Structure formats: C-alpha cells, structure tokens
C-alpha cells in the first residue's frame, strides 16, 4: 500500500507514541502477559488505522472534456442549484460529497484547464454535513477555467475531525483532469459547483469514487 506524503510525519509520530505507551505498560505490568499482548495488539491496530487514512490507491487517469468526475471518494449529500457569492457570482449546480474516516482522503481535479482562482479561508469546524459548513468552515476555493471558458469551482471543506486542508493549486497553473489537487486530513467534505445546465448523473446517497465516477456531463455547445 502506497502512503501519501502528507501522512509521513503523522504516521511516524503516532508510531512513536504507540511504542512509548507499550513500553510504559511493559515496565509497569510486565507480569501480566495477557494485558501486554492486548495492549500491543490494540496499539498496532490503531497505528495501522491511522496509516490507512493516508493510503494512496493506484487509479487510471481518465480524460474526457465532456465529463465531470468526482473529486473524492465518499457519498453524495447535496445536489442543488445555488448562487456562488465568492467568485463566480452566478447560479451553479452544487454537488457535495461527504468523506468518512474510512474513505481515501486524496482529492482529484474533476476537470482540466487552468487555475483561475484560489483562496484559503480560515473558519469554524462544524460537522461536514451542516448546511453552513460550505460557507463558515475552514476551506479552500479553487476555480478551474476549461478550454471552452466554462468554469468549475471546487471547495475543500474541513470538518469537526478534519483540521488540515492541503491544496497543490496555484493561480495560473495548467492542470490535467483527474490529477491530484490536494488532501483533507481525516476526511470531511468536498463541494463542486458546475454549470447548472449540466446533465447530472448522481443523486443524494450515491457512493462515488474520486477520479473514476462521472458525476455530470457538460452540455454540448452549438
């Protein structure tokens, strides 16, 4: 299993903490073999669980300029038309995907083009499914301008557990569809705002796989 670079430090520190706890147990209750084995097993499972947060699966990078792909693994929790007040200033179709603690936590670019806008917002840490999490939580906003000048907005949102958002996006950079855009440590939510006349492929409750599941099709232009 390949581990994403964002997890190296956390996995290492967690391993040292688990080892320290086990050594303390060993020194304090070395005559209770059953307790020592139980603690060793518990700490090892916990360490593997933390490492699994940062797993990086091998996935085929798909390119299709008419399709919009899921930016993350998870489950669809919102599909609605909204007005973006931050940058686009127009009505867009919003699709929100909740990432649980068991999902892969890498985020991918749903479309290709150039990074027109990026901003990191400090904020609160409401639970990811809270209606106000999209506008009040710690988050990043990325806008991709496609070759036909249409725009897609991706919002990485921190939640009650997730407290660290990583983004590799820089304004002016050209990016490929389904390449890695960032990482949300310990899960949360990703919103994607697409042209509202797009053909939607998903409904609330549908599971999606980042970079692999098409969630919408852009309307063909005459």
N, C-alpha and C positions, 0 to 999 in steps of 0.2 A: 504493500500500500504506500503510495507516494504521499508525503506530507507537504502541505503548502508552507512556504517560507514564513508566513505570518504566525505560524504556530511554534516555530523552533524555540523561542525564548520561554513561552508559557509552558510548553511541554517539559523543557529542561528544569525550570523552577519547580513545577508540580512534582516531577520525579524526585528532586532533592528533598522536597517537603515530605513526600510519602516515605522515602528512605529514612529520614530523620525520625518520623513518627514510629516506624517499625523498630529502629534502634532503641528508642526510648522504651517501647513495650518490651523488647528483648532484655534490656538491662533491669527493668522494674519487676517483670514477672517471668523470668526465664525458666521457672519450674512448671509453669502452666503451658505445656506444649500445644494443647488444643487451641487455647486463646491466641498463641503466637501464630499458628497456622491460619486461623480465621482472619486475624488482622493482616497477615501477609497477603492472603487471597483477596480480601476486601480492598486493600490499598492498590494492589496490582490491577484489579478490575477498574477501579476509579481512574487510575493513570491511563489505562487503555481507552476509557470513555472520553477523557479529556483529549487524548491524541486523535480520536476518531472525529472530533469537531473539525479538525484541520486537514482531513483527508482530501486528496485532490484526484478525482477519478479521470481516467483516460476517456475522452469523448471526441467523436468525429466533428470537425468544424464544418458546419453546413453554411453554404452561401446561396441565398435566394432573395433578390431585391424586392420581390412582391410580398414576402412573408415577414411577419414579426414573431420572433421566438421568445420563449420565456426567459427572463433574465436570471432566474434562480430556481432551485428545487423548492417544492412546497405545495401549498394548496391555495386555490383562488378564493379570496374572501370578499372582494368587491369588484363589480363591473357596473360602472355608471358614468353618465356624462357629467363633467364638472367644468368649471371655469378656472383656468390657471391664472392666478393673480401675481405670481412671482416674475415670470419672464415671457411666456407665450401670449398672455393677455387675450385668450380666446377659449371657446368651448372645445374640450377634448374628451375622448373616451378614456376613462381611467380603469386600469386593471391592477388590482392589488393582490400580492401573493405573500402569504404568511409562511415563514420558515421556522419549523420547530427545532428543538435542540438536537434531534436525530437526523436532520437534513444536512446535505452538503452545504457549506456556507459560502462558497465562492459565488460571485456574481458575474454574469456574462453580458455582453452588449447585444441587445435584441435586433439591432440594425447596424449597418455600416455607414460610414460617412466621415464627417469632420466634427470635432468637438467645438461647438459654437459658444457654449456657456458652461461654467462650473462654479459652484459655490458650496462651501461648508457652513451649515447653520448650527450654532450651539442651541441647546434647548433642554426640554424635560425628558423623562424616561417613563412615559406612560406605557401600559401594556400595548403590544403591537396592534391588537385588533380594536383599540379605542378609536372612535371616529376622528378625534383631534390629533392623533399621533402623526398624521401626514403633515400637519402644519405647526405643531408645537414641540415635537420631539427633536432630539439631536438627529441631524440628517444631512445628506448631500444631495444636490440637484445637478444633474448633467443633461445638457441638451445636445442631441446629435442632429446635424443638418445632413440629410441624404443628398445624393447626387441630383435628384429632381427637385431639390429645395424644400421638400417637406421635412418637418421636424418631429422628433420624438423625444420626450422628456422621461428620464429615469431618476427615481428618487430612492436612495438607500436610507432606511429609517432604523435607528436604534430603538430598542425596547426596554422593558423592565430588567431583563437579564443582560441583553447585549449592550455594552457600554463603549464599544470601539468600532468605528467605521473606517475602513481603508479604501481609498479610491486611487486608481492609477491614471485618472483622466486629467488632461491639461488642455486648456483652450488652444485651438489652432492645430492640434494633432489630428492626423488622419487615422481612423480606426477601422478594423475589419469586423464584420458581423460575426457574432458568437466568439469573439476573443474575450479574454478575461478583463473585466473592468474594475474589479475590486473584491472586497471581502468584508463581511459583517461578522465580527467575532461573537460566537454563541447565539447566532440566529436573530431573527426579527422579521422585517417586512421590506418588500420592495414594491414601489408603485411605478407603473409605466403609463404615461399619457400619450395616446396615439391619435391620429386624425379621426374625428368622430364618425366619418363615413366609412371607416374600415369594416370589413366583414369579420365579426367576432367568432372564434372557434371554441371558446370555453365558457363555462357557467360557474356560478358560485358553488364551491365544494369540489371542483375538479382538481385532481392531482396533476402537477406539471413537473417536467424535468428541465432544468436550466440548459440552454443552448441546443436542446433536442426537440422540445414540444412547440409546434407552431401555435400561437395563441390568437393570431389575427392575420388577415390578408388586406393589404392596401388596395384601395380602389384604383382600377386602371384609369389612366388619364388618356383622353382622346388625342 
